[in-house]
Amino acid sequence: MTTLKSKLQEDLNTAIKARDELRSSTLRLTLAAVQKEEVAGTTKRDLSDDEVQKVIAKEAKKRREAAEAFAQGGRTEQAEREKAEGVVLDAYLPQQLSDDELEQIVAAAVAEAKGAGAEGPRAMGAVMKIVNPKVAGRAEGGRVAATVKKLLAG
């Protein structure tokens, strides 16, 4: 069985042979982040595919945030580079939910939380508890929270 980490390693080797600089540097940095995570605790360990996926998601989020920062600073070339790296990483992540799909999941959770008696500000936490396991890895926390706020206010 191929682990996600070994797939990253294989894809890195392929990218190096193909002289694909963008892909190879992105995968190299991501594998470094995975290895850093493996030695982060008290003992070195191999990460599960889920844990590797979380590292990839964190790296992809960093790229999106950097791309936005570069774009705002008028550094278009760097912004494009960060975006391209994010696209490389997105290929290793589950398909992201569309706004409609996310809204449907959140709407159901809002109804469930209200049915359980959650009201006002406390409802936010209750709804997030219901939504998070359903969207894990398929929608960023900020996006989920914004949708929950919007539907609770509505």
PyMOL commands that set and color helices and strands:
alter all, ss='L'
color gray80, all
select helices_A, chain A and resi 4-17+21-38+49-72+76-90+99-115+120-135+141-153
alter helices_A, ss='H'
color red, helices_A
deselect
rebuild
show_as cartoon
